[in-house]
């Protein structure tokens, strides 16, 4: 477990149990609480973007900071099978950094509107470094049940919604080109994937009733797959040859890079192949990458030569220190 996971476990162990309004409590991509006007309940999630942890101004243009923060929170709603409804944004800034805060918030507001989650309020407070804390509320379709991490079952197939590793490669490219006047890094699709991620909202809705378990890939396939396996009390085998790599021979970036914001989900294979055969833009890029196995088999990766090895739970850990 990462330091982040250990702290989360300690925090959850100290919380009192939720009352009747809580339909899904901590531990999934979003909580679900009962709502009088929402039969399926209200989805609630929060995400943070802290300078020096999640972004670096040398690498990340200020508008991208706001857009990324809102998209990351909206991706949690997609992972539950819901649609964003509204956003609250808390801004932390120093008195000498108000122009930067305004720029970031303007971009966050535009991105929220694009994703169907207009910014409806928030908070402003003083701090040493620029930061955003984004809360997004969402809703399920009438009669729909939210997707959880805990429903995977041995025999299910394992899928991802699109190519993996682009964000990590985009960050690497941005670092390599600091001070360079050669090619504009924004021309790279990897950099665009890093600076302006696209949450899979349409697919998330279509996975309701199809997927047995789901989550979004924010911290890397390897680490997030361990989290899904732990919640479902199962193991998993990833077939390396099936992984949709953002670039050839970039397996490490695909497994451990993080911030792809694709969806990782499990389902009986036939359910997904029939949906894919029927077509629809939401299913474009969906790839079967492995299978769910028993808990005793652990989380493993199988190589084309027929061998398999343990897949370590490694990825982005915000408590590990260092900048993005």
WOKAQUI-V468778 format. One line per field, one symbol per residue. ss: DSSP state (~ for helix, > for strand, _ for the rest). phi: phi as a letter, one per 20 degrees, with the letter a starting at -180 (. if undefined). burial: + if it has 9 or more other C-alpha atoms within 8 Angstrom, else -. Layout:
BEGIN
ss: ???
phi: ???
burial: ???
END
This chain:
BEGIN
ss: __~~~~~~~~~~~________>>>______>>>>>__>>>>>>>>>>>>>>___>______~~~~~~~~~~~~~~~~~~___>>>>>>>>>>>_~~~~~~~~~~~~~~~~~~~~____>>>>>>>>____>>>>>>>>>_________________>>>>___>_~~~~~~~~~~~________~~~_~~~~~~~_____~~~~~~~_____>>>>____~~~~~~~~~~~~__>>>>>~~~__>_____~~~~~~______>>>>>_~~~~~~~~~~__~~~___>>>>>>>_~~~_>>>>_____>>>______________
phi: .fgffffffffffeefffegfeecefpdfbeccfcfecgendecbbbccdfnddbcffedgggffffffffffffffgfenddfcacdcdddbegecfffffffffffffffffencgfdrqbcbebfcfbccddddbbefgnedffcfedfcgofedcceafdofffffffffffdgnedfefgfffffffffebfdfefffgffffndfebbaeeddogffffffffffelbdbceegfeffffbgmdfgfffcfnmeleddbdaggfffffffffnoffefnfcfdrbecfgfemdccdefenecbfeffdrfcfeennef
burial: --++-+---------------++-+--++++++++--+++++++++++++++++++--++-+++++++++++++++++++++++++++++++++--++--+-+++++++++++-+++++---------++++++++++++---+-+++++-+++-++++++++++++++++-++--+-------+--++++++++++-+++-++++++-+++++++++++++++++-+++++-+++++++-++-++---++-++++++++++++++++--++--++------++-++++++++++-+++++++---------+++++-------
END
